[in-house]
Amino acid sequence: MTTAADEIAARWLRRYHPAHADAVRLVCFPHAGGSASFYHPVSARFAPSAEVVSLQYPGRQDRRKEPCVADLGTLADQITEQLLALDDRPTVFFGHSMGAALAFETAWRLEQKGAGPREVLASGRRAPSTTRAEEVHLRDDDGIVAEMKRLNGTAAGVLGDEEILRMALPALRGDYRAIETYSCPADRRVACDITVLTGDADPLTTIAEAERWQDHTTGGYRLRTYAGGHFFLVQHLAAVQSEIARALAPAS
C-alpha cells in the first residue's frame, strides 16, 4: 500500500534504473533550472552497482504546478527530510552549479543529525562562503535567456522552442533567486571529503574561488580542473564519471 509519505518521496527522488540491494548510493543534485533527468546517463552508467537517486526540485517538468523553493536553505531542509527517510548505506553526493551548494548544505544538515555522505563532489560552483553581486533573477525573461545562452547550459532546441522555454523560465528564475541570495558562514564545515570539479574557463567560478572549498571541510579535499566553461562536464563526461566511480568505490 502506497502511503502519503511514499507519494511525497516519489516526487522528490527519481530512480531510473534498478540497483542491487546492497549498492552504494549516489545522490545527484541538478543545476539551476535543471531536472532529475539530466542525470539519466549517470544512472545508466552506474546502475545496478550503485543506487542512483536524482533529485527533482519543485517547479519543473511534472512538478511545474508546484511553486519553486526560492530559498536554498529551505530547499536543503526539505531534501534533508527526504534523505533521512532512506535506509542507511554508504552515500556519495554529486551536485553541479547550484546543485553543488545544495549538496554541501544538505550534507551539513545531515551531519548535524548523525548522518551524511562520505564524500561531496562539487562541480561548477565556487566555494560556499565566496560572494559575487549576481542579479540574474531580477532580469526580464530575455535577460535570463541571454544568461542561459552565455553559459551554454540548455540545448539549442529548448532555447528555440517558445512553449518549452516558457515552461522552464519560472524554474530558472526561482532557482537563480535561491542561489544568488544564498549565503554561507565562513566557518561552516562538513566532516566528509570534498572533491571539486571546475572548468578552467568557467565565467562563474575562478580557480581561486574553487580552491576555497578546502575551507569548508575537515576531511579530505581534492581539486580537478578541466578545459571548458560552466558546463565542462558535458564535454568531459567520461572523466567526470571516472571521478564518480572513484568516490563510489569501496574504501581501501
C-alpha positions as CSV (number, residue, x, y, z in Angstrom):
1,M,0.0,0.0,0.0
2,T,1.4,3.4,-1.0
3,T,1.4,5.9,1.8
4,A,1.3,9.7,1.6
5,A,5.0,9.8,2.6
6,D,5.8,7.4,-0.3
7,E,4.0,9.7,-2.7
8,I,5.9,12.7,-1.5
9,A,9.2,10.8,-1.7
10,A,8.4,9.8,-5.3
11,R,8.0,13.5,-6.2
12,W,11.5,14.3,-4.9
13,L,13.6,11.2,-5.5
14,R,13.9,9.6,-9.0
15,R,15.4,6.2,-9.7
16,Y,15.8,5.4,-13.4
17,H,17.4,2.0,-13.1
18,P,17.2,-0.8,-10.5
19,A,20.1,-1.4,-8.2
20,H,21.5,-4.2,-6.1
21,A,20.0,-4.3,-2.5
22,D,23.4,-3.6,-1.0
23,A,24.5,-1.0,-3.6
24,V,26.3,2.2,-2.6
25,R,24.0,5.3,-3.1
26,L,24.7,8.2,-5.4
27,V,22.5,11.3,-4.9
28,C,22.5,13.8,-7.7
29,F,21.7,17.5,-7.3
30,P,20.7,19.3,-10.5
31,H,21.8,22.8,-11.6
32,A,19.6,25.9,-11.7
33,G,16.7,25.2,-14.0
34,G,17.8,21.6,-14.2
35,S,15.8,18.5,-13.5
36,A,16.4,14.9,-12.3
37,S,16.5,13.6,-15.9
38,F,19.8,15.5,-16.5
39,Y,21.4,12.6,-14.6
40,H,19.8,9.8,-16.5
41,P,23.1,9.0,-18.3
42,V,24.8,8.8,-14.9
43,S,22.2,6.4,-13.6
44,A,22.6,4.2,-16.8
45,R,26.4,4.2,-16.2
46,F,26.5,3.2,-12.6
47,A,23.4,1.0,-12.0
48,P,23.0,-1.7,-10.8
49,S,26.2,-1.5,-8.7
50,A,25.1,1.9,-7.4
51,E,21.6,3.1,-6.4
52,V,21.5,6.4,-8.3
53,V,18.9,8.8,-6.8
54,S,18.3,12.0,-8.8
55,L,16.5,14.9,-7.1
56,Q,13.5,16.6,-8.7
57,Y,13.0,20.0,-7.3
58,P,9.6,21.6,-7.3
59,G,8.6,23.9,-10.1
60,R,9.7,21.9,-13.2
61,Q,8.6,19.1,-15.5
62,D,6.0,17.0,-13.7
63,R,6.3,19.3,-10.7
64,R,5.8,22.5,-12.6
65,K,2.5,23.3,-11.0
66,E,4.2,23.4,-7.6
67,P,5.9,26.7,-6.6
68,C,9.7,26.8,-6.8
69,V,11.5,26.9,-3.5
70,A,13.3,30.3,-3.8
71,D,15.5,29.9,-0.7
72,L,18.4,27.5,-0.9
73,G,18.4,26.8,2.9
74,T,14.7,25.9,2.8
75,L,15.3,23.6,-0.2
76,A,18.1,21.9,1.6
77,D,15.9,21.4,4.7
78,Q,13.3,19.7,2.5
79,I,15.8,17.5,0.7
80,T,17.4,16.5,4.1
81,E,14.0,15.3,5.3
82,Q,13.6,13.1,2.3
83,L,17.1,11.6,2.5
84,L,16.8,10.9,6.2
85,A,13.9,8.6,5.5
86,L,16.1,6.3,3.3
87,D,17.8,3.3,4.6
88,D,21.4,3.8,5.9
89,R,24.1,2.9,3.4
90,P,27.3,4.4,2.1
91,T,26.4,7.5,0.1
92,V,28.1,10.0,-2.2
93,F,26.6,13.4,-3.3
94,F,27.2,14.9,-6.7
95,G,26.0,18.4,-7.5
96,H,26.6,20.8,-10.4
97,S,26.4,24.6,-10.1
98,M,23.5,25.4,-7.7
99,G,23.4,21.7,-7.0
100,A,26.9,21.7,-5.6
101,A,26.0,24.4,-3.0
102,L,22.8,22.5,-2.3
103,A,24.7,19.2,-1.9
104,F,27.0,20.9,0.6
105,E,24.2,22.4,2.6
106,T,22.3,19.1,2.7
107,A,25.4,17.2,3.8
108,W,26.0,19.7,6.6
109,R,22.4,19.3,7.8
110,L,22.6,15.5,7.7
111,E,25.8,15.5,9.7
112,Q,24.1,17.6,12.4
113,K,21.7,14.6,12.7
114,G,24.4,12.0,12.8
115,A,24.1,11.0,9.1
116,G,25.6,12.4,5.9
117,P,27.5,11.3,2.8
118,R,31.1,10.1,2.8
119,E,32.0,12.5,0.0
120,V,30.6,15.5,-1.8
121,L,31.6,16.1,-5.4
122,A,31.1,19.8,-6.1
123,S,31.0,20.6,-9.7
124,G,31.0,24.0,-11.4
125,R,30.5,26.1,-8.3
126,R,32.7,28.4,-6.3
127,A,33.1,27.7,-2.6
128,P,30.0,28.4,-0.4
129,S,31.4,31.4,1.5
130,T,32.6,33.2,-1.6
131,T,30.4,36.0,-2.8
132,R,29.6,37.9,-6.0
133,A,27.0,40.5,-6.9
134,E,24.7,38.5,-9.1
135,E,21.1,39.5,-10.0
136,V,20.1,37.3,-12.9
137,H,16.9,36.5,-11.1
138,L,15.9,40.2,-11.3
139,R,16.2,40.3,-15.1
140,D,13.3,40.1,-17.5
141,D,12.7,36.9,-19.5
142,D,15.0,37.9,-22.3
143,G,17.8,38.6,-19.8
144,I,17.5,35.2,-18.3
145,V,17.6,33.6,-21.7
146,A,20.7,35.6,-22.5
147,E,22.4,34.1,-19.4
148,M,21.4,30.6,-20.4
149,K,23.0,31.1,-23.8
150,R,26.1,32.6,-22.3
151,L,26.6,29.5,-20.1
152,N,25.6,27.1,-22.9
153,G,23.7,25.1,-20.4
154,T,20.5,24.5,-22.3
155,A,20.1,22.6,-25.5
156,A,19.6,24.9,-28.5
157,G,16.4,23.1,-29.3
158,V,14.9,24.2,-26.0
159,L,16.0,27.8,-26.4
160,G,14.3,27.8,-29.8
161,D,11.1,26.2,-28.6
162,E,9.0,29.1,-27.2
163,E,6.5,26.8,-25.4
164,I,9.1,24.7,-23.7
165,L,11.2,27.8,-22.8
166,R,8.1,29.5,-21.3
167,M,7.6,26.5,-19.0
168,A,11.2,26.5,-18.0
169,L,11.6,30.2,-17.1
170,P,9.7,30.1,-13.8
171,A,12.0,27.4,-12.5
172,L,15.1,29.2,-13.8
173,R,14.1,32.4,-12.1
174,G,13.2,30.7,-8.9
175,D,16.5,28.8,-8.8
176,Y,18.5,31.8,-9.7
177,R,16.9,33.6,-6.8
178,A,17.7,30.8,-4.5
179,I,21.4,30.6,-5.4
180,E,22.0,34.3,-5.9
181,T,20.6,35.2,-2.4
182,Y,22.4,32.2,-0.7
183,S,25.0,33.0,1.9
184,C,27.1,30.6,4.0
185,P,29.0,31.3,7.2
186,A,32.7,31.2,6.6
187,D,33.2,28.6,9.4
188,R,30.6,26.1,8.1
189,R,32.4,22.8,7.5
190,V,31.5,19.2,6.8
191,A,33.4,16.2,8.0
192,C,33.2,14.3,4.8
193,D,35.6,14.6,1.9
194,I,35.0,17.2,-0.8
195,T,36.2,16.8,-4.4
196,V,35.8,20.0,-6.5
197,L,35.5,19.8,-10.3
198,T,35.8,23.0,-12.3
199,G,36.2,24.3,-15.8
200,D,39.3,26.5,-16.4
201,A,37.2,29.0,-18.4
202,D,34.0,29.0,-16.2
203,P,32.8,32.6,-16.0
204,L,31.0,31.8,-12.7
205,T,34.0,30.2,-10.9
206,T,37.6,31.1,-10.8
207,I,40.3,28.6,-9.8
208,A,40.9,30.7,-6.7
209,E,37.2,30.5,-5.8
210,A,37.1,26.8,-6.4
211,E,40.1,26.3,-4.1
212,R,38.3,27.9,-1.3
213,W,36.2,24.8,-0.9
214,Q,39.0,23.4,1.2
215,D,38.0,25.8,3.9
216,H,34.7,24.0,4.2
217,T,35.7,20.5,5.2
218,T,37.7,18.9,8.0
219,G,38.0,15.8,5.8
220,G,39.9,15.3,2.5
221,Y,40.0,17.8,-0.3
222,R,40.8,17.4,-4.0
223,L,40.5,19.8,-7.0
224,R,40.2,18.6,-10.5
225,T,40.3,21.1,-13.4
226,Y,39.1,20.6,-16.9
227,A,39.2,22.6,-20.1
228,G,35.9,24.3,-20.7
229,G,33.3,26.6,-19.3
230,H,30.5,26.3,-16.9
231,F,29.1,23.0,-18.4
232,F,32.5,21.4,-18.9
233,L,31.1,18.2,-17.5
234,V,29.1,17.6,-20.7
235,Q,32.2,17.6,-22.9
236,H,34.2,15.7,-20.3
237,L,31.5,13.2,-19.2
238,A,33.8,10.2,-19.2
239,A,36.4,11.9,-17.0
240,V,33.7,13.2,-14.6
241,Q,32.2,9.7,-14.4
242,S,35.6,8.4,-13.6
243,E,35.7,10.7,-10.6
244,I,32.3,9.5,-9.5
245,A,33.4,5.9,-9.9
246,R,36.4,6.6,-7.6
247,A,34.1,8.1,-5.0
248,L,31.7,5.2,-5.2
249,A,34.4,2.5,-4.9
250,P,34.8,0.7,-1.5
251,A,37.3,2.3,0.8
252,S,40.7,0.5,0.5
